[in-house]
Amino acid sequence: MYIFATHFIYNLKSANIYTMENSWNVQTHSENKVRRIRIWISAVLALSGLVIVSSQVIPLTKSYVEGVVEQRRVDIKVDPVPESYKKYIEEEFAYYDPGKSYFANLSQQLGNLDITGQYSYNPDTKTQREVLIDREYKTDMSVTIESVGIKNIKISSNVESSNESVYNQYLKNGVAHFKGTPLPGDGGNSFIYGHSAVESFFSRHRDLPETIFSRLNDIDIGQKVVVNREDKVLEYIVRNKKIVDPDDFTILQPLHNKETVTLMTCWPLGIGTKRLIVVAERR
């Protein structure tokens, strides 16, 4: 009897100890699980916060750095453009205008360009037609490039571009069509130009017509250019964008038998040691 009682008590104690140990293990496991969940939630929240902050900070930082770099480029350049070419708008430095000598040379090259008897494709009639040069046309046109924020900007027709005092008056209100090149809609290659501005000026005057062609810097191949000429809407698609030297006059030449507009501004923006060229084909 004594042995049986002793064995019973031993088993009872063992069961109690097992139950206590099992209870302790379950509690410890639960605490560890809760701790791991808290760590994961904290990590996810921290990562989400980092992504949100980065989405705001990175574009702002990029924009700031680009502005600083562009302005630094202006400040440290070995003056490739004479100081006399420096232009101000309402007493604020806006751009260098090397156009006087450039357009004089461009006009001379245009005089050497013979387009007599040249034909280009007319998408309206789907036939070839002779390229027309109408030097007497004076009606204003307009250009819209919605993808870069150029909206209904005036194009002055047949501007005498070898005369600085003449073309600058027209460029104060928009862009200019180079006299001696075809008008948009008349076949061949129409040449249209406008000022660009240094970043420090353009960032504060992004919609000013006088320097609106600064926006050409952001244009991409395949985007649409729309020219309104009287009651006709002419649509073009950008086929080429390039930077050329000021003595590259091939920009005046027609593109095979296609009707095109060539848009030109100074580059780097507002400085003008080179030229930014955008070529769009009529469709």
C-alpha atoms as an extended CHARMM CRD file, in Angstrom:
* protein
*
       283  EXT
         1         1  MET       CA              0.0000000000        0.0000000000        0.0000000000  PROA      1               0.0000000000
         2         2  TYR       CA              2.7880000000        2.4000000000        0.9080000000  PROA      2               0.0000000000
         3         3  ILE       CA              4.6040000000        1.7100000000       -2.3560000000  PROA      3               0.0000000000
         4         4  PHE       CA              1.3990000000        2.2760000000       -4.3260000000  PROA      4               0.0000000000
         5         5  ALA       CA              0.7090000000        5.6060000000       -2.5610000000  PROA      5               0.0000000000
         6         6  THR       CA              4.2670000000        6.7550000000       -3.1340000000  PROA      6               0.0000000000
         7         7  HSD       CA              4.0370000000        5.8940000000       -6.8490000000  PROA      7               0.0000000000
         8         8  PHE       CA              0.6980000000        7.7380000000       -7.1440000000  PROA      8               0.0000000000
         9         9  ILE       CA              2.0710000000       10.8960000000       -5.5270000000  PROA      9               0.0000000000
        10        10  TYR       CA              5.1530000000       10.7970000000       -7.8020000000  PROA      10              0.0000000000
        11        11  ASN       CA              2.9870000000       10.5430000000      -10.9150000000  PROA      11              0.0000000000
        12        12  LEU       CA              0.8020000000       13.4040000000       -9.7150000000  PROA      12              0.0000000000
        13        13  LYS       CA              3.7980000000       15.6490000000       -9.1670000000  PROA      13              0.0000000000
        14        14  SER       CA              5.2120000000       14.7360000000      -12.5850000000  PROA      14              0.0000000000
        15        15  ALA       CA              1.8900000000       15.6280000000      -14.2300000000  PROA      15              0.0000000000
        16        16  ASN       CA              1.8140000000       18.9800000000      -12.4260000000  PROA      16              0.0000000000
        17        17  ILE       CA              5.3780000000       19.7670000000      -13.4700000000  PROA      17              0.0000000000
        18        18  TYR       CA              4.6100000000       18.8180000000      -17.1070000000  PROA      18              0.0000000000
        19        19  THR       CA              1.5190000000       20.9970000000      -17.0820000000  PROA      19              0.0000000000
        20        20  MET       CA              3.4750000000       23.9650000000      -15.7000000000  PROA      20              0.0000000000
        21        21  GLU       CA              6.2880000000       23.4870000000      -18.2050000000  PROA      21              0.0000000000
        22        22  ASN       CA              3.8510000000       23.1880000000      -21.1140000000  PROA      22              0.0000000000
        23        23  SER       CA              2.0020000000       26.3150000000      -19.9610000000  PROA      23              0.0000000000
        24        24  TRP       CA              5.2920000000       28.2170000000      -19.7570000000  PROA      24              0.0000000000
        25        25  ASN       CA              6.3460000000       27.0600000000      -23.2460000000  PROA      25              0.0000000000
        26        26  VAL       CA              3.0360000000       28.1480000000      -24.7920000000  PROA      26              0.0000000000
        27        27  GLN       CA              3.2980000000       31.5810000000      -23.1830000000  PROA      27              0.0000000000
        28        28  THR       CA              6.9050000000       32.0330000000      -24.3400000000  PROA      28              0.0000000000
        29        29  HSD       CA              6.0270000000       30.9870000000      -27.9070000000  PROA      29              0.0000000000
        30        30  SER       CA              3.1520000000       33.5000000000      -28.0120000000  PROA      30              0.0000000000
        31        31  GLU       CA              5.3660000000       36.3010000000      -26.7800000000  PROA      31              0.0000000000
        32        32  ASN       CA              7.9880000000       35.5150000000      -29.4140000000  PROA      32              0.0000000000
        33        33  LYS       CA              5.3580000000       35.4660000000      -32.1410000000  PROA      33              0.0000000000
        34        34  VAL       CA              3.9660000000       38.8460000000      -31.0470000000  PROA      34              0.0000000000
        35        35  ARG       CA              7.5050000000       40.2720000000      -30.9760000000  PROA      35              0.0000000000
        36        36  ARG       CA              8.2170000000       39.0630000000      -34.5160000000  PROA      36              0.0000000000
        37        37  ILE       CA              4.9310000000       40.5290000000      -35.7960000000  PROA      37              0.0000000000
        38        38  ARG       CA              5.7580000000       43.9000000000      -34.2190000000  PROA      38              0.0000000000
        39        39  ILE       CA              9.1960000000       43.8700000000      -35.8340000000  PROA      39              0.0000000000
        40        40  TRP       CA              7.6920000000       43.0820000000      -39.2630000000  PROA      40              0.0000000000
        41        41  ILE       CA              5.0270000000       45.7940000000      -38.9230000000  PROA      41              0.0000000000
        42        42  SER       CA              7.6660000000       48.3540000000      -37.8920000000  PROA      42              0.0000000000
        43        43  ALA       CA              9.8550000000       47.3860000000      -40.8490000000  PROA      43              0.0000000000
        44        44  VAL       CA              6.9590000000       47.6370000000      -43.3280000000  PROA      44              0.0000000000
        45        45  LEU       CA              5.8800000000       51.0320000000      -41.9700000000  PROA      45              0.0000000000
        46        46  ALA       CA              9.4510000000       52.3250000000      -42.0690000000  PROA      46              0.0000000000
        47        47  LEU       CA              9.9090000000       51.1200000000      -45.6700000000  PROA      47              0.0000000000
        48        48  SER       CA              6.5720000000       52.6570000000      -46.7320000000  PROA      48              0.0000000000
        49        49  GLY       CA              7.5530000000       55.9600000000      -45.1560000000  PROA      49              0.0000000000
        50        50  LEU       CA             10.9010000000       55.8810000000      -46.9270000000  PROA      50              0.0000000000
        51        51  VAL       CA              9.2120000000       55.2560000000      -50.2970000000  PROA      51              0.0000000000
        52        52  ILE       CA              6.7630000000       58.1440000000      -49.7650000000  PROA      52              0.0000000000
        53        53  VAL       CA              9.5050000000       60.5540000000      -48.7170000000  PROA      53              0.0000000000
        54        54  SER       CA             11.7340000000       59.4670000000      -51.6100000000  PROA      54              0.0000000000
        55        55  SER       CA              8.9400000000       60.0210000000      -54.1550000000  PROA      55              0.0000000000
        56        56  GLN       CA              8.8020000000       63.6590000000      -53.0850000000  PROA      56              0.0000000000
        57        57  VAL       CA             12.4370000000       64.3680000000      -52.2730000000  PROA      57              0.0000000000
        58        58  ILE       CA             14.0710000000       62.8060000000      -55.3490000000  PROA      58              0.0000000000
        59        59  PRO       CA             12.1840000000       64.8900000000      -58.0070000000  PROA      59              0.0000000000
        60        60  LEU       CA             12.6980000000       68.0860000000      -55.9830000000  PROA      60              0.0000000000
        61        61  THR       CA             16.3850000000       67.3300000000      -55.5090000000  PROA      61              0.0000000000
        62        62  LYS       CA             16.7940000000       66.4850000000      -59.2110000000  PROA      62              0.0000000000
        63        63  SER       CA             15.1090000000       69.7470000000      -60.2480000000  PROA      63              0.0000000000
        64        64  TYR       CA             17.2540000000       71.7600000000      -57.8530000000  PROA      64              0.0000000000
        65        65  VAL       CA             20.5010000000       70.0990000000      -58.9460000000  PROA      65              0.0000000000
        66        66  GLU       CA             19.6810000000       70.5960000000      -62.6350000000  PROA      66              0.0000000000
        67        67  GLY       CA             19.0190000000       74.2850000000      -61.9800000000  PROA      67              0.0000000000
        68        68  VAL       CA             22.2760000000       74.7000000000      -60.0490000000  PROA      68              0.0000000000
        69        69  VAL       CA             24.2820000000       72.8470000000      -62.7130000000  PROA      69              0.0000000000
        70        70  GLU       CA             22.7680000000       74.8970000000      -65.5330000000  PROA      70              0.0000000000
        71        71  GLN       CA             23.4170000000       78.1560000000      -63.7170000000  PROA      71              0.0000000000
        72        72  ARG       CA             26.9480000000       77.0160000000      -62.8550000000  PROA      72              0.0000000000
        73        73  ARG       CA             27.5160000000       76.3080000000      -66.5220000000  PROA      73              0.0000000000
        74        74  VAL       CA             26.5950000000       79.9110000000      -67.2590000000  PROA      74              0.0000000000
        75        75  ASP       CA             28.8210000000       81.2460000000      -64.4680000000  PROA      75              0.0000000000
        76        76  ILE       CA             32.0030000000       79.3170000000      -65.2830000000  PROA      76              0.0000000000
        77        77  LYS       CA             31.8670000000       79.2080000000      -69.0690000000  PROA      77              0.0000000000
        78        78  VAL       CA             34.7960000000       80.6480000000      -70.9850000000  PROA      78              0.0000000000
        79        79  ASP       CA             32.7540000000       83.4320000000      -72.5010000000  PROA      79              0.0000000000
        80        80  PRO       CA             32.0380000000       81.9800000000      -75.9810000000  PROA      80              0.0000000000
        81        81  VAL       CA             29.4680000000       84.6970000000      -76.6080000000  PROA      81              0.0000000000
        82        82  PRO       CA             30.3950000000       88.3990000000      -76.4720000000  PROA      82              0.0000000000
        83        83  GLU       CA             29.0580000000       90.3200000000      -73.4860000000  PROA      83              0.0000000000
        84        84  SER       CA             27.3120000000       92.6780000000      -75.9060000000  PROA      84              0.0000000000
        85        85  TYR       CA             24.9680000000       89.7980000000      -76.8200000000  PROA      85              0.0000000000
        86        86  LYS       CA             23.6160000000       89.6510000000      -73.2810000000  PROA      86              0.0000000000
        87        87  LYS       CA             19.8780000000       90.3990000000      -73.2790000000  PROA      87              0.0000000000
        88        88  TYR       CA             17.6080000000       91.4660000000      -70.4300000000  PROA      88              0.0000000000
        89        89  ILE       CA             13.8460000000       91.2980000000      -70.0270000000  PROA      89              0.0000000000
        90        90  GLU       CA             12.5260000000       93.8680000000      -67.5620000000  PROA      90              0.0000000000
        91        91  GLU       CA             16.0630000000       94.3310000000      -66.1540000000  PROA      91              0.0000000000
        92        92  GLU       CA             16.5140000000       90.5850000000      -65.5480000000  PROA      92              0.0000000000
        93        93  PHE       CA             19.1990000000       88.6830000000      -67.4980000000  PROA      93              0.0000000000
        94        94  ALA       CA             17.3690000000       86.2490000000      -69.7820000000  PROA      94              0.0000000000
        95        95  TYR       CA             19.6580000000       85.0270000000      -72.6050000000  PROA      95              0.0000000000
        96        96  TYR       CA             22.5560000000       85.6600000000      -74.9470000000  PROA      96              0.0000000000
        97        97  ASP       CA             21.5230000000       86.5390000000      -78.4840000000  PROA      97              0.0000000000
        98        98  PRO       CA             24.1650000000       85.5100000000      -81.0180000000  PROA      98              0.0000000000
        99        99  GLY       CA             21.5320000000       85.6970000000      -83.7210000000  PROA      99              0.0000000000
       100       100  LYS       CA             22.8220000000       88.6930000000      -85.6820000000  PROA      100             0.0000000000
       101       101  SER       CA             25.8310000000       86.9500000000      -87.1870000000  PROA      101             0.0000000000
       102       102  TYR       CA             24.1280000000       83.5680000000      -87.2110000000  PROA      102             0.0000000000
       103       103  PHE       CA             21.0880000000       84.6890000000      -89.1870000000  PROA      103             0.0000000000
       104       104  ALA       CA             23.2310000000       86.6940000000      -91.5870000000  PROA      104             0.0000000000
       105       105  ASN       CA             25.1250000000       83.5020000000      -92.4150000000  PROA      105             0.0000000000
       106       106  LEU       CA             21.8750000000       81.5020000000      -92.5220000000  PROA      106             0.0000000000
       107       107  SER       CA             20.3560000000       83.9860000000      -94.9690000000  PROA      107             0.0000000000
       108       108  GLN       CA             23.4240000000       83.7350000000      -97.1770000000  PROA      108             0.0000000000
       109       109  GLN       CA             23.2090000000       79.9400000000      -97.1900000000  PROA      109             0.0000000000
       110       110  LEU       CA             19.4990000000       80.1040000000      -97.9390000000  PROA      110             0.0000000000
       111       111  GLY       CA             20.2860000000       82.2240000000     -100.9860000000  PROA      111             0.0000000000
       112       112  ASN       CA             22.5650000000       79.4470000000     -102.1900000000  PROA      112             0.0000000000
       113       113  LEU       CA             19.8680000000       76.8110000000     -101.6830000000  PROA      113             0.0000000000
       114       114  ASP       CA             18.0320000000       76.2070000000     -104.9310000000  PROA      114             0.0000000000
       115       115  ILE       CA             14.6380000000       74.5580000000     -104.4600000000  PROA      115             0.0000000000
       116       116  THR       CA             13.3680000000       75.3460000000     -107.9480000000  PROA      116             0.0000000000
       117       117  GLY       CA             11.3990000000       72.4260000000     -109.3220000000  PROA      117             0.0000000000
       118       118  GLN       CA             11.4050000000       70.5270000000     -106.0100000000  PROA      118             0.0000000000
       119       119  TYR       CA              8.3430000000       68.5260000000     -105.0410000000  PROA      119             0.0000000000
       120       120  SER       CA              7.0170000000       67.1680000000     -101.7740000000  PROA      120             0.0000000000
       121       121  TYR       CA              4.1680000000       64.8870000000     -100.7610000000  PROA      121             0.0000000000
       122       122  ASN       CA              0.8200000000       66.5660000000     -100.0570000000  PROA      122             0.0000000000
       123       123  PRO       CA             -1.1030000000       64.5100000000      -97.4730000000  PROA      123             0.0000000000
       124       124  ASP       CA             -4.3370000000       66.3540000000      -98.3410000000  PROA      124             0.0000000000
       125       125  THR       CA             -4.4010000000       65.2390000000     -101.9760000000  PROA      125             0.0000000000
       126       126  LYS       CA             -2.0240000000       62.2720000000     -101.5110000000  PROA      126             0.0000000000
       127       127  THR       CA             -0.0260000000       63.4750000000     -104.4970000000  PROA      127             0.0000000000
       128       128  GLN       CA              3.3000000000       65.1930000000     -105.1270000000  PROA      128             0.0000000000
       129       129  ARG       CA              3.1650000000       68.9660000000     -105.4840000000  PROA      129             0.0000000000
       130       130  GLU       CA              5.7340000000       71.6520000000     -106.2550000000  PROA      130             0.0000000000
       131       131  VAL       CA              7.2050000000       73.4360000000     -103.2270000000  PROA      131             0.0000000000
       132       132  LEU       CA              5.9510000000       77.0200000000     -102.9760000000  PROA      132             0.0000000000
       133       133  ILE       CA              7.8930000000       80.0140000000     -101.6150000000  PROA      133             0.0000000000
       134       134  ASP       CA              5.4920000000       82.8620000000     -100.8400000000  PROA      134             0.0000000000
       135       135  ARG       CA              7.5710000000       85.8210000000      -99.6200000000  PROA      135             0.0000000000
       136       136  GLU       CA              4.6080000000       88.2150000000      -99.5040000000  PROA      136             0.0000000000
       137       137  TYR       CA              2.4130000000       86.2870000000      -97.0670000000  PROA      137             0.0000000000
       138       138  LYS       CA              2.0200000000       88.2980000000      -93.8170000000  PROA      138             0.0000000000
       139       139  THR       CA             -0.8260000000       86.6240000000      -91.9130000000  PROA      139             0.0000000000
       140       140  ASP       CA              0.1380000000       85.3980000000      -88.4570000000  PROA      140             0.0000000000
       141       141  MET       CA             -0.0120000000       81.6700000000      -87.7130000000  PROA      141             0.0000000000
       142       142  SER       CA              0.2350000000       79.8000000000      -84.3960000000  PROA      142             0.0000000000
       143       143  VAL       CA              1.9550000000       76.7000000000      -83.0280000000  PROA      143             0.0000000000
       144       144  THR       CA              0.8520000000       74.2930000000      -80.2930000000  PROA      144             0.0000000000
       145       145  ILE       CA              2.9250000000       71.4590000000      -78.8070000000  PROA      145             0.0000000000
       146       146  GLU       CA              0.7920000000       70.2410000000      -75.9320000000  PROA      146             0.0000000000
       147       147  SER       CA              3.2970000000       67.6230000000      -74.7550000000  PROA      147             0.0000000000
       148       148  VAL       CA              5.7240000000       70.3470000000      -73.6250000000  PROA      148             0.0000000000
       149       149  GLY       CA              3.2370000000       73.0740000000      -72.7090000000  PROA      149             0.0000000000
       150       150  ILE       CA              3.4960000000       75.2680000000      -75.8160000000  PROA      150             0.0000000000
       151       151  LYS       CA             -0.0330000000       76.4960000000      -76.4850000000  PROA      151             0.0000000000
       152       152  ASN       CA             -1.2110000000       78.7020000000      -79.3250000000  PROA      152             0.0000000000
       153       153  ILE       CA              2.0250000000       80.7070000000      -79.6380000000  PROA      153             0.0000000000
       154       154  LYS       CA              2.0700000000       83.2570000000      -82.4470000000  PROA      154             0.0000000000
       155       155  ILE       CA              4.2400000000       82.5890000000      -85.5070000000  PROA      155             0.0000000000
       156       156  SER       CA              5.0830000000       85.7700000000      -87.3900000000  PROA      156             0.0000000000
       157       157  SER       CA              5.2860000000       85.0130000000      -91.1100000000  PROA      157             0.0000000000
       158       158  ASN       CA              8.1690000000       85.9380000000      -93.4280000000  PROA      158             0.0000000000
       159       159  VAL       CA             10.3150000000       87.7300000000      -90.8610000000  PROA      159             0.0000000000
       160       160  GLU       CA             13.3760000000       89.4570000000      -92.3180000000  PROA      160             0.0000000000
       161       161  SER       CA             15.7540000000       87.4670000000      -90.1340000000  PROA      161             0.0000000000
       162       162  SER       CA             19.0440000000       89.0350000000      -91.2030000000  PROA      162             0.0000000000
       163       163  ASN       CA             17.9900000000       92.2710000000      -89.4690000000  PROA      163             0.0000000000
       164       164  GLU       CA             18.3270000000       91.9910000000      -85.6640000000  PROA      164             0.0000000000
       165       165  SER       CA             16.1290000000       94.9830000000      -84.8630000000  PROA      165             0.0000000000
       166       166  VAL       CA             13.3660000000       93.4830000000      -87.0280000000  PROA      166             0.0000000000
       167       167  TYR       CA             13.3210000000       89.8830000000      -85.8300000000  PROA      167             0.0000000000
       168       168  ASN       CA             13.7100000000       90.8000000000      -82.1500000000  PROA      168             0.0000000000
       169       169  GLN       CA             10.5220000000       92.8570000000      -82.3160000000  PROA      169             0.0000000000
       170       170  TYR       CA              8.6070000000       89.8310000000      -83.5600000000  PROA      170             0.0000000000
       171       171  LEU       CA             10.2180000000       87.4370000000      -81.0700000000  PROA      171             0.0000000000
       172       172  LYS       CA              8.9850000000       89.4970000000      -78.1250000000  PROA      172             0.0000000000
       173       173  ASN       CA              5.5120000000       88.1310000000      -78.8720000000  PROA      173             0.0000000000
       174       174  GLY       CA              6.2710000000       84.5700000000      -79.9560000000  PROA      174             0.0000000000
       175       175  VAL       CA              8.3320000000       82.8250000000      -82.6350000000  PROA      175             0.0000000000
       176       176  ALA       CA              9.2210000000       83.6540000000      -86.2300000000  PROA      176             0.0000000000
       177       177  HSD       CA              9.0720000000       82.0270000000      -89.6430000000  PROA      177             0.0000000000
       178       178  PHE       CA             12.3440000000       82.5110000000      -91.5480000000  PROA      178             0.0000000000
       179       179  LYS       CA             11.6530000000       84.4590000000      -94.7230000000  PROA      179             0.0000000000
       180       180  GLY       CA             12.7000000000       82.5720000000      -97.8360000000  PROA      180             0.0000000000
       181       181  THR       CA             11.6860000000       79.1540000000      -96.5350000000  PROA      181             0.0000000000
       182       182  PRO       CA              8.2900000000       77.6450000000      -97.3950000000  PROA      182             0.0000000000
       183       183  LEU       CA              5.3280000000       78.4740000000      -95.1740000000  PROA      183             0.0000000000
       184       184  PRO       CA              3.7750000000       75.5480000000      -93.2730000000  PROA      184             0.0000000000
       185       185  GLY       CA              1.3730000000       73.8330000000      -95.6600000000  PROA      185             0.0000000000
       186       186  ASP       CA              3.2710000000       74.8550000000      -98.8060000000  PROA      186             0.0000000000
       187       187  GLY       CA              5.5520000000       71.8110000000      -98.9680000000  PROA      187             0.0000000000
       188       188  GLY       CA              9.2820000000       71.5930000000      -98.4030000000  PROA      188             0.0000000000
       189       189  ASN       CA             10.9540000000       72.5840000000      -95.1260000000  PROA      189             0.0000000000
       190       190  SER       CA              9.5430000000       75.5030000000      -93.1290000000  PROA      190             0.0000000000
       191       191  PHE       CA             12.0550000000       77.0530000000      -90.7200000000  PROA      191             0.0000000000
       192       192  ILE       CA             10.6850000000       78.5130000000      -87.4580000000  PROA      192             0.0000000000
       193       193  TYR       CA             12.8240000000       79.8820000000      -84.6330000000  PROA      193             0.0000000000
       194       194  GLY       CA             12.5290000000       81.4680000000      -81.2060000000  PROA      194             0.0000000000
       195       195  HSD       CA             14.5810000000       82.4400000000      -78.1610000000  PROA      195             0.0000000000
       196       196  SER       CA             15.3880000000       80.2200000000      -75.2120000000  PROA      196             0.0000000000
       197       197  ALA       CA             16.3680000000       81.4690000000      -71.7480000000  PROA      197             0.0000000000
       198       198  VAL       CA             18.8970000000       80.5270000000      -69.0990000000  PROA      198             0.0000000000
       199       199  GLU       CA             17.4780000000       78.2990000000      -66.3610000000  PROA      199             0.0000000000
       200       200  SER       CA             17.5520000000       81.0090000000      -63.6890000000  PROA      200             0.0000000000
       201       201  PHE       CA             15.1930000000       83.1260000000      -65.8220000000  PROA      201             0.0000000000
       202       202  PHE       CA             13.0850000000       80.3890000000      -67.4110000000  PROA      202             0.0000000000
       203       203  SER       CA             12.2660000000       78.7540000000      -64.0700000000  PROA      203             0.0000000000
       204       204  ARG       CA             10.4380000000       81.9450000000      -63.0790000000  PROA      204             0.0000000000
       205       205  HSD       CA              8.9150000000       82.7730000000      -66.4940000000  PROA      205             0.0000000000
       206       206  ARG       CA              7.9970000000       79.4190000000      -68.0210000000  PROA      206             0.0000000000
       207       207  ASP       CA              5.1270000000       80.7130000000      -70.1960000000  PROA      207             0.0000000000
       208       208  LEU       CA              6.6830000000       83.9070000000      -71.5150000000  PROA      208             0.0000000000
       209       209  PRO       CA              6.1850000000       83.9150000000      -75.3370000000  PROA      209             0.0000000000
       210       210  GLU       CA              9.5880000000       85.5170000000      -75.9330000000  PROA      210             0.0000000000
       211       211  THR       CA             11.4600000000       82.5050000000      -74.4860000000  PROA      211             0.0000000000
       212       212  ILE       CA              8.8130000000       79.7820000000      -74.9050000000  PROA      212             0.0000000000
       213       213  PHE       CA             11.0770000000       77.6870000000      -77.1540000000  PROA      213             0.0000000000
       214       214  SER       CA             13.0490000000       76.7690000000      -74.0250000000  PROA      214             0.0000000000
       215       215  ARG       CA             10.3870000000       74.0770000000      -73.7580000000  PROA      215             0.0000000000
       216       216  LEU       CA             11.7300000000       72.3710000000      -76.9030000000  PROA      216             0.0000000000
       217       217  ASN       CA             14.4190000000       70.9170000000      -74.6480000000  PROA      217             0.0000000000
       218       218  ASP       CA             11.7910000000       68.4720000000      -73.2870000000  PROA      218             0.0000000000
       219       219  ILE       CA             10.2420000000       67.3640000000      -76.5810000000  PROA      219             0.0000000000
       220       220  ASP       CA             10.4660000000       63.7010000000      -77.6240000000  PROA      220             0.0000000000
       221       221  ILE       CA             10.3830000000       61.8160000000      -80.9120000000  PROA      221             0.0000000000
       222       222  GLY       CA              6.8250000000       60.9090000000      -81.9200000000  PROA      222             0.0000000000
       223       223  GLN       CA              5.1140000000       63.8570000000      -80.2430000000  PROA      223             0.0000000000
       224       224  LYS       CA              2.7040000000       66.0940000000      -82.1510000000  PROA      224             0.0000000000
       225       225  VAL       CA              3.2560000000       69.6370000000      -83.4220000000  PROA      225             0.0000000000
       226       226  VAL       CA              0.1890000000       71.5530000000      -84.6020000000  PROA      226             0.0000000000
       227       227  VAL       CA              0.3660000000       74.6810000000      -86.7730000000  PROA      227             0.0000000000
       228       228  ASN       CA             -2.7690000000       76.7480000000      -87.3630000000  PROA      228             0.0000000000
       229       229  ARG       CA             -2.6820000000       78.7370000000      -90.5740000000  PROA      229             0.0000000000
       230       230  GLU       CA             -5.8250000000       80.7660000000      -91.1330000000  PROA      230             0.0000000000
       231       231  ASP       CA             -8.6410000000       78.1810000000      -91.1130000000  PROA      231             0.0000000000
       232       232  LYS       CA             -6.3670000000       75.1890000000      -91.6920000000  PROA      232             0.0000000000
       233       233  VAL       CA             -4.9410000000       72.8610000000      -89.0180000000  PROA      233             0.0000000000
       234       234  LEU       CA             -1.6150000000       71.2890000000      -90.0130000000  PROA      234             0.0000000000
       235       235  GLU       CA             -0.3950000000       68.3320000000      -87.9360000000  PROA      235             0.0000000000
       236       236  TYR       CA              3.2220000000       67.1970000000      -87.7870000000  PROA      236             0.0000000000
       237       237  ILE       CA              5.0050000000       64.3830000000      -85.9370000000  PROA      237             0.0000000000
       238       238  VAL       CA              8.4840000000       64.8980000000      -84.4590000000  PROA      238             0.0000000000
       239       239  ARG       CA             10.9550000000       62.6950000000      -86.3510000000  PROA      239             0.0000000000
       240       240  ASN       CA             14.2910000000       64.0950000000      -85.2110000000  PROA      240             0.0000000000
       241       241  LYS       CA             15.8150000000       66.0790000000      -82.3550000000  PROA      241             0.0000000000
       242       242  LYS       CA             19.4690000000       67.0320000000      -82.3610000000  PROA      242             0.0000000000
       243       243  ILE       CA             22.1190000000       69.5260000000      -81.2730000000  PROA      243             0.0000000000
       244       244  VAL       CA             24.1490000000       71.0850000000      -84.0980000000  PROA      244             0.0000000000
       245       245  ASP       CA             26.9610000000       73.5970000000      -84.4810000000  PROA      245             0.0000000000
       246       246  PRO       CA             26.0650000000       77.1310000000      -85.5750000000  PROA      246             0.0000000000
       247       247  ASP       CA             27.7360000000       76.5540000000      -88.9380000000  PROA      247             0.0000000000
       248       248  ASP       CA             25.5880000000       73.5140000000      -89.7350000000  PROA      248             0.0000000000
       249       249  PHE       CA             23.2850000000       74.8810000000      -92.4220000000  PROA      249             0.0000000000
       250       250  THR       CA             21.9470000000       71.5140000000      -93.5600000000  PROA      250             0.0000000000
       251       251  ILE       CA             19.0140000000       72.2730000000      -91.2540000000  PROA      251             0.0000000000
       252       252  LEU       CA             17.5600000000       74.3770000000      -94.0850000000  PROA      252             0.0000000000
       253       253  GLN       CA             17.4660000000       71.5000000000      -96.5440000000  PROA      253             0.0000000000
       254       254  PRO       CA             14.2000000000       69.6590000000      -97.2280000000  PROA      254             0.0000000000
       255       255  LEU       CA             13.8380000000       66.0730000000      -96.0540000000  PROA      255             0.0000000000
       256       256  HSD       CA             13.6890000000       64.1310000000      -99.3320000000  PROA      256             0.0000000000
       257       257  ASN       CA             10.1680000000       64.6530000000     -100.7190000000  PROA      257             0.0000000000
       258       258  LYS       CA              8.4650000000       65.2140000000      -97.3660000000  PROA      258             0.0000000000
       259       259  GLU       CA              6.8490000000       68.3390000000      -95.9510000000  PROA      259             0.0000000000
       260       260  THR       CA              8.4770000000       69.3160000000      -92.6600000000  PROA      260             0.0000000000
       261       261  VAL       CA              8.8010000000       72.1030000000      -90.1130000000  PROA      261             0.0000000000
       262       262  THR       CA             12.1770000000       72.6760000000      -88.4870000000  PROA      262             0.0000000000
       263       263  LEU       CA             12.0140000000       74.3420000000      -85.0710000000  PROA      263             0.0000000000
       264       264  MET       CA             15.2050000000       75.9760000000      -83.7970000000  PROA      264             0.0000000000
       265       265  THR       CA             16.4020000000       77.6330000000      -80.5980000000  PROA      265             0.0000000000
       266       266  CYS       CA             19.7340000000       78.3300000000      -78.9220000000  PROA      266             0.0000000000
       267       267  TRP       CA             21.4380000000       75.6470000000      -76.8290000000  PROA      267             0.0000000000
       268       268  PRO       CA             22.5550000000       75.3500000000      -74.0850000000  PROA      268             0.0000000000
       269       269  LEU       CA             19.3370000000       77.1190000000      -73.2790000000  PROA      269             0.0000000000
       270       270  GLY       CA             19.8300000000       80.8670000000      -73.2860000000  PROA      270             0.0000000000
       271       271  ILE       CA             23.5440000000       80.6560000000      -74.0850000000  PROA      271             0.0000000000
       272       272  GLY       CA             23.5960000000       79.6710000000      -77.7300000000  PROA      272             0.0000000000
       273       273  THR       CA             26.9980000000       78.1970000000      -78.4930000000  PROA      273             0.0000000000
       274       274  LYS       CA             25.0550000000       75.5160000000      -80.3800000000  PROA      274             0.0000000000
       275       275  ARG       CA             21.5450000000       75.0380000000      -81.7790000000  PROA      275             0.0000000000
       276       276  LEU       CA             18.7250000000       72.7550000000      -80.6640000000  PROA      276             0.0000000000
       277       277  ILE       CA             16.9010000000       71.4520000000      -83.7400000000  PROA      277             0.0000000000
       278       278  VAL       CA             13.5360000000       69.6720000000      -83.8450000000  PROA      278             0.0000000000
       279       279  VAL       CA             12.2920000000       68.3150000000      -87.1800000000  PROA      279             0.0000000000
       280       280  ALA       CA              8.6160000000       67.3310000000      -87.5270000000  PROA      280             0.0000000000
       281       281  GLU       CA              7.0250000000       65.6830000000      -90.5610000000  PROA      281             0.0000000000
       282       282  ARG       CA              3.5530000000       66.5720000000      -91.8870000000  PROA      282             0.0000000000
       283       283  ARG       CA              0.9870000000       63.7980000000      -91.6160000000  PROA      283             0.0000000000
